[in-house]
Structure formats: C-alpha cells, structure tokens
Amino acid sequence: MQPGYDLVVLAGGAARRMGGTDKLTVPLDGRGSLARLLDGFPEAQVVVAVGPVRDTEREVRWCREQPPGGGPLAAVAAALPLTAAPVVVIAAGDMPRLGDATAALLAPFADGSRSGADAAVLRDRAGVRNPIAAAYRRTALTRRLADIGPPGGLPARLLFDGLVVVDITDGGAGTDCDTWDDVDRITKELRRAR
C-alpha cells in the first residue's frame, strides 16, 4: 500500500536563463510547469510551495526560505515544518513530468517494502542523483536538516549524507524546464504523448 505523503515544491528560482520570466507559468501545451507538476501528485495530503505566491487550482501553502534566495536546501528547511505525512516528496517546480515517477519514488516506503530506505531519488542518465526530485522519510529528513544546521547557500545534495538511498531511474520524469529550448522540446513531447 502506498504511504501517505506531502509534497514540497521549490518554486523560487530566478529563471535567469529565461530572462527572468516566471518559468513555472509558461505554457507547456496549454498548462504551466507548476500546474502540471501539481497534477502529477493528486494524492499529496498537503502541498507546500516555497517561493512567490502564484494562483493554483488546488490548495497550496506558501512560504519563503530564510535567508531569501538561500537556495534549495534553505527552501526545504522552510517547508518541512508545514508538513506532517511520514513521507515528503521534494520537487523542483520546473519539472512538469515528475509526477510520472510518483509510484517509483514512493515504492520504497510502501507497507511491506524491505528497502529500509530513508530516501528514494531520481538518478539521471549520467548517474547524478537529484535531491530535489526525491522522496524522503520525514524522520530522516528532519534529522538531516538538524545535523546540517543553517542551510542558507549550502548544496541540497547534503541531504543524502548518512541516509539509506534508493536510486530510481529517471526515465525523463526529472527533466526540468530551464530554457526556452526546454519549453519548445517539452511542449512537443507533451503533444506527441496526447
């Protein structure tokens, strides 16, 4: 049985490669990246987004990281107190297809799983783990953030230190939308998948 989970969306990037345009709202075959991401996690009990408040079709709790602009690790630290589920999925807001990996990310935490996992993370084709495309056991995430201390400016990959991590093949679900070329490519892929 799938565990209960909350979703934390990192939605505060500056989008420098897109000229400061709010990349989370740029249409990708009619819907923005943030809307598509939220659609992919319909069973999230609570959704917390870190960044400027945006209109969404579902209820989202908004907060800001400290210090402002402190990076993904600071964003996770700001959002975690607003969650309560035993598993917390961390998602970059510019990953419109991350929901395609929901089942795989949650499987190591399901009833009867013998993985012993503290985290399940997408690994890209180059073998790189993405700490902001991952699911974490809440207790492990809380412990890691306490061990790290003030998170401002530190890399999110520190979340993995000392944890039992299960790697999940990306399969394209972790593709982010950082440039106008990404927008064009992902829009075409979405249209082909219809």
C-alpha positions as CSV (number, residue, x, y, z in Angstrom):
1,M,0.0,0.0,0.0
2,Q,1.3,3.5,-0.9
3,P,2.3,5.6,2.1
4,G,0.7,8.9,2.9
5,Y,2.9,11.7,1.6
6,D,3.2,15.5,1.4
7,L,4.6,17.4,-1.5
8,V,7.1,20.3,-1.2
9,V,7.6,22.3,-4.3
10,L,10.6,24.5,-4.8
11,A,9.2,27.5,-6.7
12,G,11.6,30.4,-6.1
13,G,14.2,30.3,-8.8
14,A,15.2,33.5,-10.6
15,A,14.9,32.0,-14.1
16,R,18.0,33.8,-15.4
17,R,18.3,31.7,-18.5
18,M,14.7,32.7,-19.4
19,G,15.3,36.4,-18.9
20,G,13.5,36.5,-15.6
21,T,10.2,35.1,-17.0
22,D,8.3,33.1,-14.4
23,K,9.2,29.7,-15.9
24,L,6.6,27.9,-13.8
25,T,3.7,29.6,-15.5
26,V,5.0,29.5,-19.1
27,P,2.5,27.3,-21.1
28,L,3.7,23.8,-22.0
29,D,1.0,22.6,-24.3
30,G,-1.6,24.8,-22.5
31,R,-0.6,24.4,-18.9
32,G,2.4,25.8,-16.9
33,S,5.1,23.6,-15.3
34,L,3.8,24.2,-11.8
35,A,0.2,23.2,-12.7
36,R,1.4,20.1,-14.5
37,L,3.7,19.2,-11.5
38,L,0.7,19.5,-9.1
39,D,-1.4,17.4,-11.4
40,G,1.1,14.6,-11.1
41,F,0.7,14.3,-7.3
42,P,-3.0,14.2,-6.7
43,E,-2.8,12.1,-3.5
44,A,-0.5,14.5,-1.7
45,Q,-2.1,15.3,1.6
46,V,-0.5,18.7,2.0
47,V,1.3,20.7,-0.7
48,V,3.8,23.4,0.4
49,A,5.4,25.6,-2.1
50,V,8.4,27.8,-1.4
51,G,8.6,31.0,-3.4
52,P,6.4,33.8,-4.6
53,V,2.7,33.1,-4.3
54,R,1.0,32.1,-7.5
55,D,-2.5,31.2,-8.4
56,T,-3.1,27.4,-8.4
57,E,-6.1,25.2,-8.9
58,R,-5.5,23.2,-5.8
59,E,-4.8,24.3,-2.2
60,V,-1.1,25.2,-1.7
61,R,0.5,26.5,1.5
62,W,3.1,29.1,0.5
63,C,6.2,30.1,2.4
64,R,9.7,31.6,1.8
65,E,13.1,30.4,2.6
66,Q,15.4,32.1,5.1
67,P,17.5,33.8,4.1
68,P,15.6,34.9,0.9
69,G,17.5,33.4,-2.1
70,G,19.2,30.9,0.2
71,G,18.8,28.1,-2.3
72,P,17.0,24.7,-2.4
73,L,18.3,23.4,0.9
74,A,17.0,26.5,2.7
75,A,13.7,26.1,0.9
76,V,13.3,22.5,2.1
77,A,14.1,23.6,5.6
78,A,11.4,26.4,5.4
79,A,8.8,24.0,4.1
80,L,9.3,20.9,6.2
81,P,7.6,22.3,9.4
82,L,4.4,22.8,7.4
83,T,4.2,19.1,6.5
84,A,3.1,16.2,8.6
85,A,3.0,13.0,6.5
86,P,5.5,10.2,7.0
87,V,7.0,10.7,3.6
88,V,7.8,14.0,2.0
89,V,8.3,14.4,-1.8
90,I,10.7,17.3,-2.7
91,A,10.1,18.5,-6.2
92,A,11.6,21.4,-8.3
93,G,8.7,23.4,-9.7
94,D,10.2,23.3,-13.2
95,M,9.8,19.5,-13.5
96,P,6.4,19.3,-15.2
97,R,6.6,15.5,-15.6
98,L,7.9,14.5,-12.2
99,G,4.5,13.0,-11.3
100,D,5.3,10.2,-13.8
101,A,7.7,8.9,-11.2
102,T,5.4,9.1,-8.2
103,A,4.9,5.4,-7.8
104,A,8.6,4.6,-8.2
105,L,9.5,7.3,-5.6
106,L,7.0,6.1,-3.1
107,A,7.5,2.3,-3.5
108,P,10.5,2.0,-1.1
109,F,8.2,3.4,1.6
110,A,5.2,1.2,1.0
111,D,3.8,-1.2,3.5
112,G,5.8,-4.5,3.2
113,S,8.8,-2.9,1.5
114,R,12.0,-4.2,2.8
115,S,14.2,-1.4,1.4
116,G,15.0,0.2,4.7
117,A,15.1,3.5,2.6
118,D,15.5,6.9,4.1
119,A,15.2,8.4,0.6
120,A,14.3,7.5,-2.9
121,V,15.8,9.7,-5.6
122,L,15.8,10.1,-9.3
123,R,19.1,9.5,-11.0
124,D,19.7,11.0,-14.5
125,R,21.3,9.3,-17.5
126,A,24.7,10.5,-16.3
127,G,24.1,8.8,-12.9
128,V,23.7,12.0,-11.0
129,R,21.2,12.0,-8.0
130,N,18.8,14.9,-7.9
131,P,18.0,15.8,-4.2
132,I,15.1,18.0,-5.4
133,A,13.4,15.1,-7.3
134,A,13.2,12.7,-4.4
135,A,11.0,11.3,-1.6
136,Y,12.3,11.2,1.9
137,R,11.2,9.6,5.1
138,R,10.1,12.6,7.2
139,T,12.1,11.5,10.3
140,A,15.3,11.1,8.2
141,L,14.8,14.5,6.5
142,T,14.2,16.2,9.8
143,R,17.3,14.6,11.3
144,R,19.5,15.6,8.3
145,L,18.4,19.2,8.4
146,A,19.1,19.4,12.1
147,D,22.6,17.9,11.5
148,I,23.3,20.3,8.7
149,G,22.5,23.4,10.7
150,P,21.9,26.8,9.0
151,P,21.1,25.8,5.4
152,G,21.5,29.1,3.5
153,G,23.7,28.7,0.5
154,L,24.5,25.1,1.1
155,P,24.0,22.4,-1.6
156,A,20.9,20.2,-1.4
157,R,23.0,17.1,-2.0
158,L,24.0,17.3,1.6
159,L,20.6,15.8,2.4
160,F,21.9,12.3,1.3
161,D,24.8,12.2,3.7
162,G,24.3,9.2,6.1
163,L,21.0,8.2,4.6
164,V,20.0,4.9,3.0
165,V,19.2,6.0,-0.5
166,V,17.3,4.0,-3.2
167,D,18.1,5.2,-6.7
168,I,15.2,5.4,-9.2
169,T,15.9,5.6,-13.0
170,D,14.8,9.0,-14.2
171,G,13.1,7.9,-17.5
172,G,12.7,11.5,-18.4
173,A,10.4,12.4,-15.4
174,G,13.1,14.6,-13.9
175,T,13.6,16.7,-17.0
176,D,13.4,20.4,-16.0
177,C,12.3,23.4,-18.0
178,D,15.1,25.9,-17.6
179,T,15.4,27.5,-21.1
180,W,13.2,28.4,-24.0
181,D,14.6,25.4,-25.9
182,D,13.4,23.2,-23.0
183,V,9.9,24.8,-23.3
184,D,9.8,24.0,-27.0
185,R,11.1,20.5,-26.6
186,I,8.8,19.6,-23.7
187,T,5.8,21.1,-25.4
188,K,6.4,18.9,-28.5
189,E,6.9,15.8,-26.3
190,L,3.6,16.5,-24.5
191,R,1.7,17.0,-27.8
192,R,3.1,13.7,-29.1
193,A,2.0,11.9,-25.9
194,R,-1.6,13.0,-26.3
